[in-house]
Amino acid sequence: DLESHLQRCQQLSVTVLTDHQDLNNTELKTILNSAAPQQYRIRAKLRTYKPQKLYQSVKLHCSKCNSLLEVPDGDDFDLILQGSTVTAPNPELHNTSWYDSVTWTTQDQKQRKIAIHFVKHDEMLQQPEDTLLMIEGGTLKEVWKLTKRFKCVIPVRSTKDDLELLDLSAPFLLQGNTKYYGCKQCSTPKPIKNLSSIAAEQRPSWEPTEIAKVLGIEPLQYVFIMKFTLVDGTGALNAYLFDY
């Protein structure tokens, strides 16, 4: 893996960057005193790299406002889901022209009310692997169970007039093992009923970008970011790796 590879690099006396074979080696001091952008070939030692843990390299990036955010952990999502169970599902919002609803009460002490809304296509339910559903009142465990069986899961809560997305600290969509987040600053969440326009398409694909667009969400992208400090005796250069 990358982490053990970087540690091996640090143990070597010199790390050679092999790009730009046609160029002579340039001292870091010269590069630091030159105007960018230019191409150089260097011979340097890796002094440090950040972050130390590989998983910390993954961040969420908004291409619109250029903000870089930490990826929320499962506990944050679980707390938001727990908070959403305070509002019971509104029966008036069940079984509409574009989704069928199923509700039940859990057998535990809390007796949570859960509602699942299965989006229809041509007034028919799709196969589970093609289905988008919305869940109200579910726990993290229940949400993950649904993502294993159905194509897309959107956690929602009831208002008087419509279903709505949870706080944007939570993912607006889950697909397989991937959680999709929206930028709080650049998103203007729209009513959930806007999803009916995708359901009306000839072959609804339920692509995350399309779902984000109709729901007024500016999606955040997962990025990989690292900082390397390179030294060669004449100076120290910070090199940044940023990739989708």
C-alpha positions as CSV (number, residue, x, y, z in Angstrom):
1,D,0.0,0.0,0.0
2,L,1.0,3.7,-0.3
3,E,1.8,4.1,3.3
4,S,4.4,1.3,3.5
5,H,5.8,2.4,0.2
6,L,6.3,6.0,1.5
7,Q,8.0,4.6,4.6
8,R,10.4,2.6,2.4
9,C,11.1,5.8,0.4
10,Q,11.9,7.7,3.6
11,Q,14.4,4.9,4.5
12,L,16.3,5.3,1.2
13,S,19.0,8.0,1.1
14,V,17.6,9.5,-2.1
15,T,14.3,9.4,-3.9
16,V,14.5,10.0,-7.6
17,L,11.5,11.3,-9.4
18,T,11.7,9.8,-12.9
19,D,9.6,12.1,-14.9
20,H,11.1,14.5,-17.5
21,Q,14.1,12.3,-18.3
22,D,15.2,14.9,-21.0
23,L,15.8,17.5,-18.3
24,N,18.9,17.9,-16.1
25,N,18.5,17.8,-12.3
26,T,17.7,21.2,-10.8
27,E,18.5,22.2,-7.2
28,L,15.5,23.0,-5.1
29,K,17.0,26.4,-4.2
30,T,16.8,27.3,-7.9
31,I,13.2,26.1,-8.2
32,L,12.2,28.1,-5.1
33,N,13.6,31.3,-6.6
34,S,11.9,30.7,-10.0
35,A,8.5,31.9,-11.2
36,A,5.9,29.2,-11.8
37,P,4.8,27.4,-13.9
38,Q,7.9,25.5,-15.2
39,Q,9.0,21.9,-15.5
40,Y,11.9,20.5,-13.6
41,R,13.6,17.3,-12.8
42,I,14.8,17.0,-9.2
43,R,16.9,14.6,-7.1
44,A,15.7,14.9,-3.6
45,K,15.0,13.1,-0.3
46,L,11.5,12.7,1.2
47,R,11.7,14.3,4.6
48,T,8.0,14.2,5.7
49,Y,4.6,13.4,4.4
50,K,1.1,14.3,5.6
51,P,-1.3,12.9,6.6
52,Q,0.4,10.0,8.4
53,K,-2.7,7.7,8.0
54,L,-3.8,6.9,4.5
55,Y,-7.5,7.2,5.2
56,Q,-7.0,10.8,6.3
57,S,-6.0,11.6,2.8
58,V,-9.5,11.3,1.5
59,K,-11.5,14.6,1.7
60,L,-14.7,16.0,0.2
61,H,-14.3,18.8,-2.3
62,C,-16.8,21.3,-3.8
63,S,-15.8,22.3,-7.3
64,K,-18.1,25.4,-7.1
65,C,-16.8,27.1,-3.9
66,N,-13.5,25.1,-3.8
67,S,-14.1,24.2,-0.1
68,L,-12.3,21.1,1.2
69,L,-14.1,19.1,4.0
70,E,-13.4,16.1,6.2
71,V,-15.5,13.0,5.4
72,P,-18.1,12.6,8.2
73,D,-17.8,9.4,10.1
74,G,-20.7,6.9,10.6
75,D,-21.4,8.2,14.1
76,D,-22.3,11.6,12.7
77,F,-24.8,10.1,10.3
78,D,-26.2,7.8,13.0
79,L,-26.9,10.8,15.3
80,I,-28.7,12.7,12.4
81,L,-30.8,9.6,11.7
82,Q,-31.7,9.3,15.4
83,G,-32.7,13.0,15.5
84,S,-35.0,12.5,12.5
85,T,-37.0,9.8,14.3
86,V,-38.4,12.5,16.6
87,T,-40.8,13.4,13.7
88,A,-43.2,10.6,12.9
89,P,-43.9,9.8,9.3
90,N,-46.8,11.9,8.0
91,P,-49.5,9.4,6.7
92,E,-50.9,12.1,4.3
93,L,-47.6,11.9,2.3
94,H,-47.9,8.1,1.8
95,N,-48.8,6.3,-1.5
96,T,-48.7,9.1,-4.0
97,S,-48.9,8.8,-7.8
98,W,-45.1,8.2,-8.1
99,Y,-44.3,6.1,-5.0
100,D,-45.8,3.3,-2.9
101,S,-45.3,3.4,0.9
102,V,-44.9,0.7,3.5
103,T,-45.0,1.6,7.3
104,W,-44.5,-0.4,10.5
105,T,-43.7,0.1,14.2
106,T,-40.6,-1.5,15.7
107,Q,-41.1,-4.0,18.5
108,D,-38.5,-2.5,20.8
109,Q,-39.1,-0.1,23.7
110,K,-38.8,3.0,21.5
111,Q,-41.5,1.7,19.1
112,R,-40.1,3.8,16.3
113,K,-42.3,4.4,13.3
114,I,-40.6,3.6,10.0
115,A,-41.8,4.4,6.5
116,I,-40.2,3.3,3.2
117,H,-41.4,4.9,0.0
118,F,-40.6,2.9,-3.2
119,V,-40.5,5.1,-6.3
120,K,-42.5,3.7,-9.2
121,H,-41.9,3.8,-12.9
122,D,-44.9,3.7,-15.3
123,E,-47.0,3.0,-12.2
124,M,-45.0,-0.2,-11.5
125,L,-42.3,-0.9,-9.0
126,Q,-38.9,-1.6,-10.6
127,Q,-36.6,-4.6,-9.8
128,P,-34.8,-4.0,-6.5
129,E,-31.4,-3.5,-8.3
130,D,-33.1,-0.6,-10.3
131,T,-35.2,0.8,-7.5
132,L,-34.8,4.1,-5.7
133,L,-36.4,4.3,-2.3
134,M,-36.7,6.8,0.5
135,I,-36.6,5.9,4.2
136,E,-38.0,7.7,7.2
137,G,-37.2,6.8,10.8
138,G,-34.5,4.2,10.0
139,T,-31.3,3.5,11.9
140,L,-27.9,3.4,10.3
141,K,-28.0,-0.4,10.4
142,E,-31.4,-0.5,8.7
143,V,-30.3,2.0,6.0
144,W,-27.2,-0.1,5.2
145,K,-29.3,-3.2,4.9
146,L,-31.4,-1.5,2.3
147,T,-28.4,-0.3,0.3
148,K,-27.3,-4.0,-0.1
149,R,-30.6,-4.8,-1.8
150,F,-31.8,-1.7,-3.6
151,K,-30.0,0.6,-6.1
152,C,-30.5,3.9,-4.3
153,V,-31.5,4.9,-0.8
154,I,-32.4,8.5,0.2
155,P,-33.0,9.2,4.0
156,V,-35.8,11.7,4.4
157,R,-38.2,13.1,7.0
158,S,-41.8,14.4,6.8
159,T,-43.0,18.0,6.8
160,K,-46.7,19.1,6.5
161,D,-46.5,19.3,2.7
162,D,-43.7,17.0,1.4
163,L,-40.9,14.7,2.3
164,E,-37.5,16.5,2.7
165,L,-33.9,15.7,2.8
166,L,-32.1,15.5,6.2
167,D,-29.5,18.0,7.3
168,L,-26.8,18.1,4.6
169,S,-24.2,16.9,7.1
170,A,-25.8,13.6,6.3
171,P,-25.5,12.0,2.8
172,F,-28.3,12.9,0.5
173,L,-28.0,9.6,-1.3
174,L,-26.5,6.1,-0.6
175,Q,-25.6,3.8,-3.4
176,G,-23.9,0.5,-2.6
177,N,-21.1,1.4,-0.2
178,T,-20.9,5.0,-1.4
179,K,-22.3,7.9,0.5
180,Y,-23.0,11.0,-1.6
181,Y,-22.8,14.4,0.2
182,G,-23.9,17.9,-0.9
183,C,-22.2,21.2,-0.2
184,K,-24.0,23.2,2.5
185,Q,-22.9,26.5,1.1
186,C,-23.8,25.9,-2.6
187,S,-26.9,23.7,-2.3
188,T,-30.4,25.0,-2.3
189,P,-32.4,21.8,-1.5
190,K,-35.7,21.4,-3.5
191,P,-38.8,19.4,-2.6
192,I,-38.4,15.6,-2.9
193,K,-41.3,15.5,-5.4
194,N,-38.9,16.8,-8.0
195,L,-37.6,13.2,-8.2
196,S,-40.8,12.3,-10.0
197,S,-39.4,13.9,-13.1
198,I,-36.7,11.2,-13.2
199,A,-39.2,8.5,-12.5
200,A,-41.2,9.6,-15.5
201,E,-38.2,9.1,-17.9
202,Q,-38.3,6.2,-20.3
203,R,-35.5,4.4,-18.5
204,P,-34.7,6.0,-15.1
205,S,-31.0,5.4,-14.4
206,W,-31.0,7.1,-11.0
207,E,-27.5,8.6,-11.6
208,P,-26.2,10.5,-8.5
209,T,-25.5,13.6,-10.6
210,E,-29.0,13.6,-12.0
211,I,-30.6,13.1,-8.6
212,A,-28.4,15.9,-7.1
213,K,-29.5,18.3,-9.9
214,V,-33.2,17.8,-9.5
215,L,-32.9,18.1,-5.7
216,G,-30.9,21.3,-5.9
217,I,-27.8,19.8,-4.5
218,E,-24.2,20.8,-5.4
219,P,-22.5,17.4,-5.0
220,L,-19.2,17.1,-3.2
221,Q,-16.5,14.9,-4.8
222,Y,-14.2,12.6,-3.0
223,V,-10.6,13.7,-3.5
224,F,-7.2,12.3,-2.5
225,I,-4.8,14.9,-1.1
226,M,-1.3,14.6,0.4
227,K,1.6,16.9,1.2
228,F,5.2,15.8,0.7
229,T,8.3,17.8,1.9
230,L,11.3,17.2,-0.3
231,V,14.9,18.2,0.6
232,D,18.2,18.1,-1.3
233,G,20.5,20.2,0.9
234,T,19.9,23.4,-0.9
235,G,16.3,23.9,0.2
236,A,13.0,22.3,1.1
237,L,10.0,22.1,-1.3
238,N,6.4,21.3,-0.4
239,A,4.8,19.1,-3.1
240,Y,1.0,18.6,-3.1
241,L,-0.9,15.7,-4.6
242,F,-4.6,16.4,-5.3
243,D,-6.6,13.9,-7.4
244,Y,-10.2,12.8,-7.8
